[in-house]
Amino acid sequence: MGSWVELWCIGWEGVEGARMERWVKREAFLSFQELERARGYRRRERRWEFMCGRSLLKVLLARHLGVAPQEVELLEGREGKPYLGVGGHVGVSHSGGYCLVAFSPDFPLGVDLERIRFDLELERMMRRFFSPLEREYLEGLELEEQRGVFFQIWTYKEAWGKFLGRGLNLAELRKYSLGKEGLGVFCRGRSWIQEGRWIYPLSLASPWLRGTLVSGGEVERWRVWEGSLEEWWARYGFREGGRDWLEVIK
């Protein structure tokens, strides 16, 4: 069948975060350690983003491992990156009311998702985190293209760092560079190979999202699902006691 990756990109805008958090606790998808980590987030939005993103990842993995979501055991590496002890490789990212979860039985993964923000001063961000070559590339684009391409390159940097197990290390972001040829290929929506890793810009339906997947090998087949939380639950959701998630969180 060849190597494959399954991706879910789910938007939960319009769903009250506090109710989602209560649902996650009621279903007990998360371990004690995961709940303790969630409590460590000062901002409520970050707390329930972590809790719900981790829960969605467990539902995805449960389908492939043949167990209930509560039985999926995720370990944590450096910088809190989740991984499976056996059975495959995972990735998770969330931004601005969207979550991206990924699973591969074949290769290690690093994924990142970013919602385009219009409150950032691009020039300042580029000076701080981008290489001179990247800044030159962006400055050569039309103004209406720059912001989207900026975020596409940013997702590459974060996904690369996650693949290496370093997370978002701001001090190293300048070092993560595709080079002149790689930039031209990647930013036109095509994959690029760097240091034996495959780098895939993700084609997402929302014009406000950018994403990247870094894989330890070539992905031959993709299983991609993208939509709202309501659409996802209608297709993939687990039922507990005759009630489904939407009945609980609406």
C-alpha positions, 0 to 999 in steps of 0.5 A, a space after each residue: 500500500 505504501 507509506 501514508 499519512 492521515 490529517 484532520 484539520 478541524 475548526 471549532 469557531 463558535 463553540 464555547 470553550 468552557 463547554 468543550 473543556 467540561 466535555 473533555 473532563 467528562 469523557 476522561 480522554 486525558 491522563 492525569 499528567 495531561 490535565 495537570 499540564 492543561 492547568 498550567 496554562 494561564 490563558 483559558 483559551 490556551 488551556 482548552 485548545 490544548 485539552 481539545 487538541 489532545 483529545 481530537 488526536 486521541 480519537 484519531 489514533 483510537 481509530 487506527 490502534 483499535 482501542 477507545 480514545 481513553 486507552 490511547 497512551 501518549 508520551 511526551 518528549 522534549 518541549 512536550 511533543 507527543 509521541 506513541 511508544 509503539 504503533 506509529 508517529 503523531 503530530 498536533 498543532 492549533 491556531 486561531 480556532 483550528 486544530 491540525 492532527 496527524 498520524 503516520 504508521 511509517 515515519 516521524 512527523 513534525 506539523 504546524 498550522 497557523 492562522 494568518 494574522 493581520 496584527 503582526 508587523 511583518 518587517 519586524 518579525 522578518 528581521 528578528 526570525 528570518 534569514 537574509 535570504 528569506 527576507 530578500 525572497 519575501 521583499 521581492 513579492 507583491 504586497 498582497 502575497 507577502 503575508 500569506 507566504 510569510 506564514 507559510 515559511 513560518 509553519 515550515 520553521 515550526 514544523 521543522 523544529 517539532 520534527 527535531 523535537 525542539 519545539 518553537 525555539 525562537 533563538 534557532 528559527 533563523 537557522 531553519 532555512 530552505 535555501 534559495 532553490 527550496 524557497 522557490 519550490 516550497 512557496 509555490 506549493 510543492 514538496 522539497 527534500 532537505 537533509 533526508 526529510 520531506 517537507 510538504 506545504 499543506 493545501 488547505 481549504 481555508 484561505 486564512 490557514 497555512 500549514 506544513 508537514 515534515 516527514 522522515 520519508 516520502 508520503 505516497 498516500 494522503 488521507 485528509 479531512 478538513 471541516 468544522 467541528 460539527 461536521 467532524 463529529 457527525 462523521 467520526 465522533 464517538 457516542 457515550 451513553 447514547 449522547 454525542 459531543 454536540 449535545 453536550 457542548 451546544 
